[in-house]
Amino acid sequence: MRTDALLAYYVSRFLDRWRDACLPAIMQAALAPPSIGLIAANGLNAAQTSDQSWIAILITIVAAALAFATRINPLWMLLAGGLLGFAGVV
């Protein structure tokens, strides 16, 4: 098992034990902005390294807009991107 999964498991157990205290809520509120920033930076890095054509850039923009504007599961978009890559579109 990966260490980050173990860490998340033990932190969630710790937070569950202290559910009624104010510390877990403060910790979760404090960790949300850095988490969002790290996810966005990772997405930007992946987009910059994989977008080698105008079609790929367009697909990335459409996928980002769909992820932002709808509640489509990202796994469906990942599957669609994989199928487009397999078909040779990208």
PyMOL commands that set and color helices and strands:
alter all, ss='L'
color gray80, all
select helices_A, chain A and resi 3-17+23-50+54-69+74-86
alter helices_A, ss='H'
color red, helices_A
deselect
rebuild
show_as cartoon
